[in-house]
Amino acid sequence: MSKIKSVKAECTSCGATGVYSGFCEARGEAVVCLRCSGTGCEVVRYTPFTKRRNRKGIETVSNSRGGFIATGVGAVGASISYSSFKKGEMP
Ligand SMILES: [Zn+2]
């Protein structure tokens, strides 16, 4: 069904340099990057998207207020049925 693929990407911790130099390292000093073991490369694994999946137990769908608790989360506005959403409608 879902086939996992992988791609070689630049290490996100060291910017593909293989070395890290931050607050704990003296000026001019670096340590071997822990994330990539100094290779500068990390393998990213992902599942290519083919189609939207069904989620069990959902009855209605609304728009989201946001993603930060401080500014507000949860549903906002009118909702539609999950079956309408699956047919392509948006709340
Ligand atoms: Zn690295």
PDB file of the backbone (N, CA, C, O) and the ligand in Angstrom, with CONECT records:
HET     ZN  A 101       1
ATOM      1  N   MET A   1       0.833  -1.195   0.000  1.00  0.00           N
ATOM      2  CA  MET A   1       0.000   0.000   0.000  1.00  0.00           C
ATOM      3  C   MET A   1       0.866   1.242   0.000  1.00  0.00           C
ATOM      4  O   MET A   1       1.188   1.775  -1.062  1.00  0.00           O
ATOM      5  N   SER A   2       1.254   1.720   1.201  1.00  0.00           N
ATOM      6  CA  SER A   2       2.114   2.902   1.233  1.00  0.00           C
ATOM      7  C   SER A   2       3.569   2.468   1.155  1.00  0.00           C
ATOM      8  O   SER A   2       4.026   1.655   1.958  1.00  0.00           O
ATOM      9  N   LYS A   3       4.279   3.002   0.205  1.00  0.00           N
ATOM     10  CA  LYS A   3       5.660   2.621  -0.026  1.00  0.00           C
ATOM     11  C   LYS A   3       6.583   3.737   0.453  1.00  0.00           C
ATOM     12  O   LYS A   3       6.543   4.856  -0.057  1.00  0.00           O
ATOM     13  N   ILE A   4       7.419   3.411   1.447  1.00  0.00           N
ATOM     14  CA  ILE A   4       8.328   4.411   2.005  1.00  0.00           C
ATOM     15  C   ILE A   4       9.510   4.611   1.065  1.00  0.00           C
ATOM     16  O   ILE A   4      10.129   3.647   0.614  1.00  0.00           O
ATOM     17  N   LYS A   5       9.814   5.870   0.776  1.00  0.00           N
ATOM     18  CA  LYS A   5      10.954   6.216  -0.055  1.00  0.00           C
ATOM     19  C   LYS A   5      11.957   6.975   0.784  1.00  0.00           C
ATOM     20  O   LYS A   5      11.639   7.395   1.896  1.00  0.00           O
ATOM     21  N   SER A   6      13.148   7.159   0.280  1.00  0.00           N
ATOM     22  CA  SER A   6      14.145   7.939   0.999  1.00  0.00           C
ATOM     23  C   SER A   6      14.942   8.783   0.020  1.00  0.00           C
ATOM     24  O   SER A   6      15.070   8.448  -1.157  1.00  0.00           O
ATOM     25  N   VAL A   7      15.471   9.879   0.529  1.00  0.00           N
ATOM     26  CA  VAL A   7      16.279  10.770  -0.289  1.00  0.00           C
ATOM     27  C   VAL A   7      17.420  11.291   0.579  1.00  0.00           C
ATOM     28  O   VAL A   7      17.235  11.515   1.775  1.00  0.00           O
ATOM     29  N   LYS A   8      18.588  11.485  -0.010  1.00  0.00           N
ATOM     30  CA  LYS A   8      19.709  12.070   0.720  1.00  0.00           C
ATOM     31  C   LYS A   8      19.544  13.581   0.698  1.00  0.00           C
ATOM     32  O   LYS A   8      19.406  14.186  -0.365  1.00  0.00           O
ATOM     33  N   ALA A   9      19.561  14.191   1.897  1.00  0.00           N
ATOM     34  CA  ALA A   9      19.362  15.634   2.008  1.00  0.00           C
ATOM     35  C   ALA A   9      20.510  16.244   2.812  1.00  0.00           C
ATOM     36  O   ALA A   9      21.227  15.536   3.519  1.00  0.00           O
ATOM     37  N   GLU A  10      20.678  17.560   2.698  1.00  0.00           N
ATOM     38  CA  GLU A  10      21.662  18.251   3.520  1.00  0.00           C
ATOM     39  C   GLU A  10      21.247  18.133   4.975  1.00  0.00           C
ATOM     40  O   GLU A  10      20.065  18.270   5.291  1.00  0.00           O
ATOM     41  N   CYS A  11      22.192  17.883   5.862  1.00  0.00           N
ATOM     42  CA  CYS A  11      21.891  17.778   7.286  1.00  0.00           C
ATOM     43  C   CYS A  11      21.333  19.119   7.780  1.00  0.00           C
ATOM     44  O   CYS A  11      21.920  20.175   7.545  1.00  0.00           O
ATOM     45  N   THR A  12      20.190  19.054   8.466  1.00  0.00           N
ATOM     46  CA  THR A  12      19.538  20.286   8.909  1.00  0.00           C
ATOM     47  C   THR A  12      20.212  20.893  10.138  1.00  0.00           C
ATOM     48  O   THR A  12      19.998  22.069  10.429  1.00  0.00           O
ATOM     49  N   SER A  13      21.021  20.120  10.864  1.00  0.00           N
ATOM     50  CA  SER A  13      21.697  20.656  12.043  1.00  0.00           C
ATOM     51  C   SER A  13      22.956  21.431  11.687  1.00  0.00           C
ATOM     52  O   SER A  13      23.230  22.476  12.276  1.00  0.00           O
ATOM     53  N   CYS A  14      23.712  20.932  10.742  1.00  0.00           N
ATOM     54  CA  CYS A  14      25.028  21.536  10.460  1.00  0.00           C
ATOM     55  C   CYS A  14      25.099  22.201   9.098  1.00  0.00           C
ATOM     56  O   CYS A  14      26.155  22.711   8.725  1.00  0.00           O
ATOM     57  N   GLY A  15      24.004  22.213   8.343  1.00  0.00           N
ATOM     58  CA  GLY A  15      24.008  22.841   7.024  1.00  0.00           C
ATOM     59  C   GLY A  15      24.953  22.150   6.068  1.00  0.00           C
ATOM     60  O   GLY A  15      25.569  22.796   5.220  1.00  0.00           O
ATOM     61  N   ALA A  16      25.074  20.821   6.201  1.00  0.00           N
ATOM     62  CA  ALA A  16      25.896  19.982   5.313  1.00  0.00           C
ATOM     63  C   ALA A  16      27.390  20.203   5.485  1.00  0.00           C
ATOM     64  O   ALA A  16      28.169  19.865   4.595  1.00  0.00           O
ATOM     65  N   THR A  17      27.808  20.773   6.632  1.00  0.00           N
ATOM     66  CA  THR A  17      29.244  20.976   6.860  1.00  0.00           C
ATOM     67  C   THR A  17      29.867  19.803   7.613  1.00  0.00           C
ATOM     68  O   THR A  17      31.078  19.593   7.541  1.00  0.00           O
ATOM     69  N   GLY A  18      29.047  19.038   8.333  1.00  0.00           N
ATOM     70  CA  GLY A  18      29.566  17.921   9.124  1.00  0.00           C
ATOM     71  C   GLY A  18      30.090  18.337  10.484  1.00  0.00           C
ATOM     72  O   GLY A  18      30.397  17.488  11.321  1.00  0.00           O
ATOM     73  N   VAL A  19      30.196  19.630  10.708  1.00  0.00           N
ATOM     74  CA  VAL A  19      30.687  20.127  12.003  1.00  0.00           C
ATOM     75  C   VAL A  19      29.680  21.098  12.605  1.00  0.00           C
ATOM     76  O   VAL A  19      28.905  21.743  11.899  1.00  0.00           O
ATOM     77  N   TYR A  20      29.715  21.181  13.936  1.00  0.00           N
ATOM     78  CA  TYR A  20      28.804  22.068  14.651  1.00  0.00           C
ATOM     79  C   TYR A  20      29.614  22.966  15.572  1.00  0.00           C
ATOM     80  O   TYR A  20      30.531  22.500  16.249  1.00  0.00           O
ATOM     81  N   SER A  21      29.284  24.233  15.600  1.00  0.00           N
ATOM     82  CA  SER A  21      29.941  25.172  16.493  1.00  0.00           C
ATOM     83  C   SER A  21      28.887  26.127  17.031  1.00  0.00           C
ATOM     84  O   SER A  21      28.349  26.953  16.293  1.00  0.00           O
ATOM     85  N   GLY A  22      28.595  26.010  18.325  1.00  0.00           N
ATOM     86  CA  GLY A  22      27.540  26.812  18.929  1.00  0.00           C
ATOM     87  C   GLY A  22      27.997  27.458  20.222  1.00  0.00           C
ATOM     88  O   GLY A  22      29.166  27.814  20.364  1.00  0.00           O
ATOM     89  N   PHE A  23      27.071  27.611  21.174  1.00  0.00           N
ATOM     90  CA  PHE A  23      27.369  28.306  22.434  1.00  0.00           C
ATOM     91  C   PHE A  23      28.453  27.609  23.260  1.00  0.00           C
ATOM     92  O   PHE A  23      29.223  28.275  23.953  1.00  0.00           O
ATOM     93  N   CYS A  24      28.519  26.296  23.196  1.00  0.00           N
ATOM     94  CA  CYS A  24      29.433  25.537  24.059  1.00  0.00           C
ATOM     95  C   CYS A  24      30.824  25.354  23.461  1.00  0.00           C
ATOM     96  O   CYS A  24      31.727  24.857  24.132  1.00  0.00           O
ATOM     97  N   GLU A  25      30.999  25.752  22.211  1.00  0.00           N
ATOM     98  CA  GLU A  25      32.304  25.601  21.591  1.00  0.00           C
ATOM     99  C   GLU A  25      33.028  26.948  21.589  1.00  0.00           C
ATOM    100  O   GLU A  25      32.412  27.998  21.405  1.00  0.00           O
ATOM    101  N   ALA A  26      34.336  26.899  21.794  1.00  0.00           N
ATOM    102  CA  ALA A  26      35.138  28.122  21.784  1.00  0.00           C
ATOM    103  C   ALA A  26      35.242  28.651  20.356  1.00  0.00           C
ATOM    104  O   ALA A  26      34.974  27.928  19.396  1.00  0.00           O
ATOM    105  N   ARG A  27      35.630  29.912  20.226  1.00  0.00           N
ATOM    106  CA  ARG A  27      35.780  30.515  18.903  1.00  0.00           C
ATOM    107  C   ARG A  27      36.782  29.690  18.073  1.00  0.00           C
ATOM    108  O   ARG A  27      37.875  29.383  18.549  1.00  0.00           O
ATOM    109  N   GLY A  28      36.424  29.349  16.884  1.00  0.00           N
ATOM    110  CA  GLY A  28      37.305  28.578  16.015  1.00  0.00           C
ATOM    111  C   GLY A  28      37.261  27.080  16.256  1.00  0.00           C
ATOM    112  O   GLY A  28      37.920  26.311  15.557  1.00  0.00           O
ATOM    113  N   GLU A  29      36.471  26.664  17.260  1.00  0.00           N
ATOM    114  CA  GLU A  29      36.388  25.232  17.577  1.00  0.00           C
ATOM    115  C   GLU A  29      35.048  24.671  17.104  1.00  0.00           C
ATOM    116  O   GLU A  29      34.021  25.346  17.180  1.00  0.00           O
ATOM    117  N   ALA A  30      35.069  23.450  16.624  1.00  0.00           N
ATOM    118  CA  ALA A  30      33.834  22.779  16.217  1.00  0.00           C
ATOM    119  C   ALA A  30      33.839  21.353  16.723  1.00  0.00           C
ATOM    120  O   ALA A  30      34.890  20.800  17.046  1.00  0.00           O
ATOM    121  N   VAL A  31      32.665  20.764  16.790  1.00  0.00           N
ATOM    122  CA  VAL A  31      32.543  19.349  17.141  1.00  0.00           C
ATOM    123  C   VAL A  31      31.886  18.627  15.972  1.00  0.00           C
ATOM    124  O   VAL A  31      31.206  19.241  15.150  1.00  0.00           O
ATOM    125  N   VAL A  32      32.096  17.337  15.910  1.00  0.00           N
ATOM    126  CA  VAL A  32      31.480  16.539  14.858  1.00  0.00           C
ATOM    127  C   VAL A  32      29.970  16.559  15.060  1.00  0.00           C
ATOM    128  O   VAL A  32      29.488  16.312  16.166  1.00  0.00           O
ATOM    129  N   CYS A  33      29.240  16.844  14.025  1.00  0.00           N
ATOM    130  CA  CYS A  33      27.776  16.938  14.105  1.00  0.00           C
ATOM    131  C   CYS A  33      27.178  15.618  14.594  1.00  0.00           C
ATOM    132  O   CYS A  33      27.453  14.556  14.036  1.00  0.00           O
ATOM    133  N   LEU A  34      26.358  15.700  15.642  1.00  0.00           N
ATOM    134  CA  LEU A  34      25.744  14.501  16.218  1.00  0.00           C
ATOM    135  C   LEU A  34      24.676  13.915  15.289  1.00  0.00           C
ATOM    136  O   LEU A  34      24.476  12.701  15.233  1.00  0.00           O
ATOM    137  N   ARG A  35      23.995  14.813  14.559  1.00  0.00           N
ATOM    138  CA  ARG A  35      22.875  14.347  13.736  1.00  0.00           C
ATOM    139  C   ARG A  35      23.355  13.500  12.554  1.00  0.00           C
ATOM    140  O   ARG A  35      22.745  12.484  12.223  1.00  0.00           O
ATOM    141  N   CYS A  36      24.449  13.927  11.923  1.00  0.00           N
ATOM    142  CA  CYS A  36      24.901  13.242  10.704  1.00  0.00           C
ATOM    143  C   CYS A  36      26.237  12.538  10.876  1.00  0.00           C
ATOM    144  O   CYS A  36      26.774  11.990   9.914  1.00  0.00           O
ATOM    145  N   SER A  37      26.781  12.544  12.089  1.00  0.00           N
ATOM    146  CA  SER A  37      28.070  11.908  12.367  1.00  0.00           C
ATOM    147  C   SER A  37      29.186  12.456  11.475  1.00  0.00           C
ATOM    148  O   SER A  37      30.132  11.739  11.151  1.00  0.00           O
ATOM    149  N   GLY A  38      29.076  13.711  11.084  1.00  0.00           N
ATOM    150  CA  GLY A  38      30.134  14.359  10.320  1.00  0.00           C
ATOM    151  C   GLY A  38      30.048  14.189   8.817  1.00  0.00           C
ATOM    152  O   GLY A  38      30.899  14.698   8.087  1.00  0.00           O
ATOM    153  N   THR A  39      29.039  13.484   8.347  1.00  0.00           N
ATOM    154  CA  THR A  39      28.933  13.263   6.898  1.00  0.00           C
ATOM    155  C   THR A  39      28.338  14.473   6.168  1.00  0.00           C
ATOM    156  O   THR A  39      28.565  14.646   4.970  1.00  0.00           O
ATOM    157  N   GLY A  40      27.585  15.302   6.879  1.00  0.00           N
ATOM    158  CA  GLY A  40      26.904  16.436   6.251  1.00  0.00           C
ATOM    159  C   GLY A  40      25.608  16.028   5.558  1.00  0.00           C
ATOM    160  O   GLY A  40      24.880  16.865   5.025  1.00  0.00           O
ATOM    161  N   CYS A  41      25.342  14.754   5.578  1.00  0.00           N
ATOM    162  CA  CYS A  41      24.185  14.207   4.849  1.00  0.00           C
ATOM    163  C   CYS A  41      23.258  13.476   5.801  1.00  0.00           C
ATOM    164  O   CYS A  41      23.714  12.763   6.695  1.00  0.00           O
ATOM    165  N   GLU A  42      21.971  13.649   5.616  1.00  0.00           N
ATOM    166  CA  GLU A  42      21.027  12.829   6.365  1.00  0.00           C
ATOM    167  C   GLU A  42      20.022  12.221   5.399  1.00  0.00           C
ATOM    168  O   GLU A  42      19.670  12.821   4.384  1.00  0.00           O
ATOM    169  N   VAL A  43      19.577  11.041   5.730  1.00  0.00           N
ATOM    170  CA  VAL A  43      18.606  10.356   4.876  1.00  0.00           C
ATOM    171  C   VAL A  43      17.209  10.672   5.395  1.00  0.00           C
ATOM    172  O   VAL A  43      16.886  10.388   6.549  1.00  0.00           O
ATOM    173  N   VAL A  44      16.393  11.256   4.543  1.00  0.00           N
ATOM    174  CA  VAL A  44      15.020  11.588   4.902  1.00  0.00           C
ATOM    175  C   VAL A  44      14.107  10.507   4.331  1.00  0.00           C
ATOM    176  O   VAL A  44      14.122  10.231   3.131  1.00  0.00           O
ATOM    177  N   ARG A  45      13.323   9.907   5.202  1.00  0.00           N
ATOM    178  CA  ARG A  45      12.380   8.875   4.746  1.00  0.00           C
ATOM    179  C   ARG A  45      10.977   9.476   4.686  1.00  0.00           C
ATOM    180  O   ARG A  45      10.577  10.221   5.581  1.00  0.00           O
ATOM    181  N   TYR A  46      10.249   9.159   3.653  1.00  0.00           N
ATOM    182  CA  TYR A  46       8.912   9.720   3.507  1.00  0.00           C
ATOM    183  C   TYR A  46       8.035   8.760   2.714  1.00  0.00           C
ATOM    184  O   TYR A  46       8.519   7.874   2.010  1.00  0.00           O
ATOM    185  N   THR A  47       6.753   8.964   2.851  1.00  0.00           N
ATOM    186  CA  THR A  47       5.775   8.189   2.094  1.00  0.00           C
ATOM    187  C   THR A  47       5.157   9.100   1.040  1.00  0.00           C
ATOM    188  O   THR A  47       4.485  10.067   1.400  1.00  0.00           O
ATOM    189  N   PRO A  48       5.356   8.828  -0.241  1.00  0.00           N
ATOM    190  CA  PRO A  48       4.759   9.672  -1.285  1.00  0.00           C
ATOM    191  C   PRO A  48       3.244   9.705  -1.154  1.00  0.00           C
ATOM    192  O   PRO A  48       2.610   8.687  -0.878  1.00  0.00           O
ATOM    193  N   PHE A  49       2.673  10.890  -1.355  1.00  0.00           N
ATOM    194  CA  PHE A  49       1.223  11.041  -1.245  1.00  0.00           C
ATOM    195  C   PHE A  49       0.531  10.449  -2.464  1.00  0.00           C
ATOM    196  O   PHE A  49       0.917  10.709  -3.603  1.00  0.00           O
ATOM    197  N   THR A  50      -0.492   9.653  -2.208  1.00  0.00           N
ATOM    198  CA  THR A  50      -1.280   9.134  -3.318  1.00  0.00           C
ATOM    199  C   THR A  50      -2.720   9.614  -3.225  1.00  0.00           C
ATOM    200  O   THR A  50      -3.272  10.110  -4.207  1.00  0.00           O
ATOM    201  N   LYS A  51      -3.341   9.471  -2.043  1.00  0.00           N
ATOM    202  CA  LYS A  51      -4.705   9.965  -1.863  1.00  0.00           C
ATOM    203  C   LYS A  51      -4.973  10.240  -0.391  1.00  0.00           C
ATOM    204  O   LYS A  51      -4.304   9.699   0.490  1.00  0.00           O
ATOM    205  N   ARG A  52      -5.976  11.100  -0.139  1.00  0.00           N
ATOM    206  CA  ARG A  52      -6.356  11.419   1.226  1.00  0.00           C
ATOM    207  C   ARG A  52      -6.979  10.192   1.877  1.00  0.00           C
ATOM    208  O   ARG A  52      -7.778   9.486   1.261  1.00  0.00           O
ATOM    209  N   ARG A  53      -6.606   9.948   3.115  1.00  0.00           N
ATOM    210  CA  ARG A  53      -7.117   8.772   3.825  1.00  0.00           C
ATOM    211  C   ARG A  53      -8.341   9.121   4.656  1.00  0.00           C
ATOM    212  O   ARG A  53      -8.595  10.282   4.973  1.00  0.00           O
ATOM    213  N   ASN A  54      -9.088   8.081   4.995  1.00  0.00           N
ATOM    214  CA  ASN A  54     -10.251   8.230   5.871  1.00  0.00           C
ATOM    215  C   ASN A  54      -9.795   8.242   7.326  1.00  0.00           C
ATOM    216  O   ASN A  54      -8.859   7.529   7.688  1.00  0.00           O
ATOM    217  N   ARG A  55     -10.448   9.046   8.159  1.00  0.00           N
ATOM    218  CA  ARG A  55     -10.157   9.033   9.593  1.00  0.00           C
ATOM    219  C   ARG A  55     -11.423   8.610  10.327  1.00  0.00           C
ATOM    220  O   ARG A  55     -12.478   9.234  10.208  1.00  0.00           O
ATOM    221  N   LYS A  56     -11.281   7.511  11.104  1.00  0.00           N
ATOM    222  CA  LYS A  56     -12.439   6.951  11.796  1.00  0.00           C
ATOM    223  C   LYS A  56     -12.889   7.832  12.949  1.00  0.00           C
ATOM    224  O   LYS A  56     -12.068   8.506  13.570  1.00  0.00           O
ATOM    225  N   GLY A  57     -14.184   7.833  13.240  1.00  0.00           N
ATOM    226  CA  GLY A  57     -14.723   8.513  14.410  1.00  0.00           C
ATOM    227  C   GLY A  57     -14.998   9.994  14.219  1.00  0.00           C
ATOM    228  O   GLY A  57     -15.420  10.655  15.168  1.00  0.00           O
ATOM    229  N   ILE A  58     -14.773  10.549  13.014  1.00  0.00           N
ATOM    230  CA  ILE A  58     -15.016  11.965  12.772  1.00  0.00           C
ATOM    231  C   ILE A  58     -16.414  12.145  12.187  1.00  0.00           C
ATOM    232  O   ILE A  58     -16.803  11.421  11.270  1.00  0.00           O
ATOM    233  N   GLU A  59     -17.178  13.119  12.722  1.00  0.00           N
ATOM    234  CA  GLU A  59     -18.534  13.357  12.227  1.00  0.00           C
ATOM    235  C   GLU A  59     -18.676  14.707  11.543  1.00  0.00           C
ATOM    236  O   GLU A  59     -19.388  14.824  10.545  1.00  0.00           O
ATOM    237  N   THR A  60     -17.999  15.737  12.072  1.00  0.00           N
ATOM    238  CA  THR A  60     -18.080  17.067  11.465  1.00  0.00           C
ATOM    239  C   THR A  60     -16.688  17.649  11.271  1.00  0.00           C
ATOM    240  O   THR A  60     -15.728  17.246  11.929  1.00  0.00           O
ATOM    241  N   VAL A  61     -16.600  18.626  10.332  1.00  0.00           N
ATOM    242  CA  VAL A  61     -15.334  19.304  10.036  1.00  0.00           C
ATOM    243  C   VAL A  61     -15.582  20.808  10.030  1.00  0.00           C
ATOM    244  O   VAL A  61     -16.537  21.294   9.424  1.00  0.00           O
ATOM    245  N   SER A  62     -14.690  21.543  10.727  1.00  0.00           N
ATOM    246  CA  SER A  62     -14.764  23.007  10.764  1.00  0.00           C
ATOM    247  C   SER A  62     -13.418  23.576  10.377  1.00  0.00           C
ATOM    248  O   SER A  62     -12.445  22.837  10.229  1.00  0.00           O
ATOM    249  N   ASN A  63     -13.357  24.880  10.214  1.00  0.00           N
ATOM    250  CA  ASN A  63     -12.066  25.532  10.053  1.00  0.00           C
ATOM    251  C   ASN A  63     -11.395  25.642  11.411  1.00  0.00           C
ATOM    252  O   ASN A  63     -12.054  25.595  12.450  1.00  0.00           O
ATOM    253  N   SER A  64     -10.083  25.789  11.389  1.00  0.00           N
ATOM    254  CA  SER A  64      -9.311  25.880  12.621  1.00  0.00           C
ATOM    255  C   SER A  64      -9.041  27.339  12.975  1.00  0.00           C
ATOM    256  O   SER A  64      -8.737  28.162  12.112  1.00  0.00           O
ATOM    257  N   ARG A  65      -9.162  27.638  14.277  1.00  0.00           N
ATOM    258  CA  ARG A  65      -8.890  28.989  14.763  1.00  0.00           C
ATOM    259  C   ARG A  65      -7.397  29.322  14.615  1.00  0.00           C
ATOM    260  O   ARG A  65      -7.027  30.470  14.368  1.00  0.00           O
ATOM    261  N   GLY A  66      -6.562  28.310  14.768  1.00  0.00           N
ATOM    262  CA  GLY A  66      -5.121  28.520  14.644  1.00  0.00           C
ATOM    263  C   GLY A  66      -4.351  27.404  15.291  1.00  0.00           C
ATOM    264  O   GLY A  66      -4.931  26.419  15.746  1.00  0.00           O
ATOM    265  N   GLY A  67      -3.039  27.554  15.334  1.00  0.00           N
ATOM    266  CA  GLY A  67      -2.192  26.497  15.850  1.00  0.00           C
ATOM    267  C   GLY A  67      -1.484  26.834  17.147  1.00  0.00           C
ATOM    268  O   GLY A  67      -0.791  25.985  17.710  1.00  0.00           O
ATOM    269  N   PHE A  68      -1.645  28.065  17.637  1.00  0.00           N
ATOM    270  CA  PHE A  68      -0.978  28.455  18.880  1.00  0.00           C
ATOM    271  C   PHE A  68      -1.992  28.605  20.001  1.00  0.00           C
ATOM    272  O   PHE A  68      -2.998  29.296  19.840  1.00  0.00           O
ATOM    273  N   ILE A  69      -1.737  27.965  21.132  1.00  0.00           N
ATOM    274  CA  ILE A  69      -2.660  28.040  22.263  1.00  0.00           C
ATOM    275  C   ILE A  69      -2.854  29.487  22.702  1.00  0.00           C
ATOM    276  O   ILE A  69      -3.956  29.881  23.086  1.00  0.00           O
ATOM    277  N   ALA A  70      -1.781  30.281  22.645  1.00  0.00           N
ATOM    278  CA  ALA A  70      -1.844  31.669  23.101  1.00  0.00           C
ATOM    279  C   ALA A  70      -2.796  32.512  22.270  1.00  0.00           C
ATOM    280  O   ALA A  70      -3.442  33.417  22.798  1.00  0.00           O
ATOM    281  N   THR A  71      -2.892  32.228  20.974  1.00  0.00           N
ATOM    282  CA  THR A  71      -3.736  33.037  20.105  1.00  0.00           C
ATOM    283  C   THR A  71      -5.079  32.376  19.828  1.00  0.00           C
ATOM    284  O   THR A  71      -5.951  32.981  19.205  1.00  0.00           O
ATOM    285  N   GLY A  72      -5.252  31.136  20.287  1.00  0.00           N
ATOM    286  CA  GLY A  72      -6.525  30.464  20.108  1.00  0.00           C
ATOM    287  C   GLY A  72      -6.418  29.246  19.225  1.00  0.00           C
ATOM    288  O   GLY A  72      -5.793  29.275  18.165  1.00  0.00           O
ATOM    289  N   VAL A  73      -7.047  28.159  19.688  1.00  0.00           N
ATOM    290  CA  VAL A  73      -7.062  26.919  18.914  1.00  0.00           C
ATOM    291  C   VAL A  73      -8.498  26.406  18.870  1.00  0.00           C
ATOM    292  O   VAL A  73      -9.393  26.990  19.481  1.00  0.00           O
ATOM    293  N   GLY A  74      -8.708  25.325  18.151  1.00  0.00           N
ATOM    294  CA  GLY A  74     -10.030  24.715  18.112  1.00  0.00           C
ATOM    295  C   GLY A  74     -10.838  25.155  16.908  1.00  0.00           C
ATOM    296  O   GLY A  74     -10.347  25.860  16.027  1.00  0.00           O
ATOM    297  N   ALA A  75     -12.090  24.720  16.893  1.00  0.00           N
ATOM    298  CA  ALA A  75     -12.954  24.961  15.745  1.00  0.00           C
ATOM    299  C   ALA A  75     -13.513  26.375  15.755  1.00  0.00           C
ATOM    300  O   ALA A  75     -13.746  26.951  16.818  1.00  0.00           O
ATOM    301  N   VAL A  76     -13.727  26.934  14.567  1.00  0.00           N
ATOM    302  CA  VAL A  76     -14.335  28.255  14.428  1.00  0.00           C
ATOM    303  C   VAL A  76     -15.271  28.227  13.222  1.00  0.00           C
ATOM    304  O   VAL A  76     -14.987  27.575  12.217  1.00  0.00           O
ATOM    305  N   GLY A  77     -16.389  28.944  13.336  1.00  0.00           N
ATOM    306  CA  GLY A  77     -17.317  29.036  12.220  1.00  0.00           C
ATOM    307  C   GLY A  77     -18.207  27.807  12.077  1.00  0.00           C
ATOM    308  O   GLY A  77     -18.227  26.924  12.935  1.00  0.00           O
ATOM    309  N   ALA A  78     -18.935  27.778  10.977  1.00  0.00           N
ATOM    310  CA  ALA A  78     -19.883  26.688  10.738  1.00  0.00           C
ATOM    311  C   ALA A  78     -19.147  25.421  10.341  1.00  0.00           C
ATOM    312  O   ALA A  78     -18.078  25.463   9.733  1.00  0.00           O
ATOM    313  N   SER A  79     -19.749  24.287  10.701  1.00  0.00           N
ATOM    314  CA  SER A  79     -19.140  23.010  10.352  1.00  0.00           C
ATOM    315  C   SER A  79     -19.949  22.331   9.255  1.00  0.00           C
ATOM    316  O   SER A  79     -21.108  22.675   9.022  1.00  0.00           O
ATOM    317  N   ILE A  80     -19.336  21.378   8.592  1.00  0.00           N
ATOM    318  CA  ILE A  80     -20.023  20.542   7.608  1.00  0.00           C
ATOM    319  C   ILE A  80     -19.838  19.093   8.035  1.00  0.00           C
ATOM    320  O   ILE A  80     -19.012  18.799   8.899  1.00  0.00           O
ATOM    321  N   SER A  81     -20.590  18.202   7.445  1.00  0.00           N
ATOM    322  CA  SER A  81     -20.453  16.788   7.799  1.00  0.00           C
ATOM    323  C   SER A  81     -19.165  16.240   7.187  1.00  0.00           C
ATOM    324  O   SER A  81     -18.688  16.718   6.157  1.00  0.00           O
ATOM    325  N   TYR A  82     -18.620  15.227   7.851  1.00  0.00           N
ATOM    326  CA  TYR A  82     -17.382  14.628   7.355  1.00  0.00           C
ATOM    327  C   TYR A  82     -17.599  14.003   5.983  1.00  0.00           C
ATOM    328  O   TYR A  82     -16.698  14.011   5.144  1.00  0.00           O
ATOM    329  N   SER A  83     -18.794  13.461   5.754  1.00  0.00           N
ATOM    330  CA  SER A  83     -19.052  12.850   4.441  1.00  0.00           C
ATOM    331  C   SER A  83     -19.044  13.906   3.334  1.00  0.00           C
ATOM    332  O   SER A  83     -18.609  13.628   2.217  1.00  0.00           O
ATOM    333  N   SER A  84     -19.534  15.143   3.645  1.00  0.00           N
ATOM    334  CA  SER A  84     -19.473  16.230   2.656  1.00  0.00           C
ATOM    335  C   SER A  84     -18.020  16.618   2.389  1.00  0.00           C
ATOM    336  O   SER A  84     -17.631  16.855   1.245  1.00  0.00           O
ATOM    337  N   PHE A  85     -17.219  16.680   3.466  1.00  0.00           N
ATOM    338  CA  PHE A  85     -15.796  17.009   3.312  1.00  0.00           C
ATOM    339  C   PHE A  85     -15.112  15.999   2.395  1.00  0.00           C
ATOM    340  O   PHE A  85     -14.314  16.359   1.530  1.00  0.00           O
ATOM    341  N   LYS A  86     -15.444  14.732   2.607  1.00  0.00           N
ATOM    342  CA  LYS A  86     -14.802  13.681   1.807  1.00  0.00           C
ATOM    343  C   LYS A  86     -15.226  13.765   0.344  1.00  0.00           C
ATOM    344  O   LYS A  86     -14.529  13.270  -0.541  1.00  0.00           O
ATOM    345  N   LYS A  87     -16.380  14.398   0.095  1.00  0.00           N
ATOM    346  CA  LYS A  87     -16.829  14.571  -1.294  1.00  0.00           C
ATOM    347  C   LYS A  87     -16.217  15.806  -1.934  1.00  0.00           C
ATOM    348  O   LYS A  87     -16.410  16.052  -3.124  1.00  0.00           O
ATOM    349  N   GLY A  88     -15.463  16.600  -1.133  1.00  0.00           N
ATOM    350  CA  GLY A  88     -14.767  17.754  -1.707  1.00  0.00           C
ATOM    351  C   GLY A  88     -15.221  19.091  -1.185  1.00  0.00           C
ATOM    352  O   GLY A  88     -14.620  20.111  -1.524  1.00  0.00           O
ATOM    353  N   GLU A  89     -16.277  19.130  -0.357  1.00  0.00           N
ATOM    354  CA  GLU A  89     -16.741  20.400   0.218  1.00  0.00           C
ATOM    355  C   GLU A  89     -15.789  20.889   1.286  1.00  0.00           C
ATOM    356  O   GLU A  89     -15.072  20.099   1.899  1.00  0.00           O
ATOM    357  N   MET A  90     -15.783  22.190   1.508  1.00  0.00           N
ATOM    358  CA  MET A  90     -14.987  22.784   2.587  1.00  0.00           C
ATOM    359  C   MET A  90     -15.901  23.593   3.488  1.00  0.00           C
ATOM    360  O   MET A  90     -16.857  24.207   3.015  1.00  0.00           O
ATOM    361  N   PRO A  91     -15.608  23.597   4.819  1.00  0.00           N
ATOM    362  CA  PRO A  91     -16.461  24.356   5.746  1.00  0.00           C
ATOM    363  C   PRO A  91     -16.359  25.862   5.507  1.00  0.00           C
ATOM    364  O   PRO A  91     -17.012  26.643   6.201  1.00  0.00           O
TER     365      PRO A  91
HETATM  366 ZN    ZN A 101      25.157  17.355  10.378  1.00  0.00          ZN2+
END
